[in-house]
Amino acid sequence: MNVRTTRSTVTFTKPFRLDGFNENQPPGDYRVDIDEELIEGVSFLAYRRIAALFHLPALSQPQTSIQVASITPATFDAMLEQDAMTPSSNGRN
C-alpha cells in the first residue's frame, strides 16, 4: 500500500467542536495532515483520502503542549463546511 501525507494549514473563522474534547476550539489557523492511499489498477494516478490528523492548539495559541486528533476525512469536510455556513456573531459570514 502506497500512502502519501499532505500537510496544510486551515483557517476556522468560528469556534468549533472536535469529538473527544470537552471544550470548543477557538477560531484560528490549524495544521492538518491528510493521509491518502494510492488507488491501484487504474490507468492514471489517483489517491483516496484515508485519514486526517488535526493538530491542536491553533498555531497562534501558546504551544505548551500539542495534541493530535485523528479524524475521518468526512468529519474534516463537515467541519470545514459548518465553519463556512455558520454566521459569525457579528452577523457576517
Summary of the structure (lengths in Angstrom):
residues: 93
radius of gyration: 15.3
end to end distance: 41.2
largest distance: 50.4
contacts: 209
relative contact order: 0.23
helix: 14%
strand: 41%
